[in-house]
Amino acid sequence: MVIIGSILTGVMASRQMCLHIMPGDTGYGSAFFGLHFYTWTLITSILIIIAVAVVLAISSMNVAFRSLNINPDLFSIVGWVFLLLITANLISTVLECGGGECAANPVTYKLLSK
């Protein structure tokens, strides 16, 4: 599942890169170490696919791994933080785009600017 998720993420990042590949196009959003975040997303996706492939190759050599004993409360906290982030992202998107399609380069919150 991790490889499928990384492939899909890489495809989406590649699409975003292809949208801004024309000469003179400055890209969309901020740059980090000279590369835009969608470029970093593609690089990270490729690295994750490679890392999972290495782990799968090593695990087939019958290497014994010890299981991690993680506190169940930590799983609960991480789950609630994840749900909080999803809810905050949903609220931000609704405020920014309203009930319709988002602008190509949103610079204001549509519902707050009225």
Secondary structure, 3 states (H helix, E strand, C coil): CHHHHHHHHHHHHHHHHHHCCCCCCCCCCCEECCEEHHHHHHHHHHHHHHHHHHHHHHHCCCCCCCCCCCCHHHHHHHHHHHHHHHHHHHHHHHHHHCCCCCCCCCCCCCCCCC
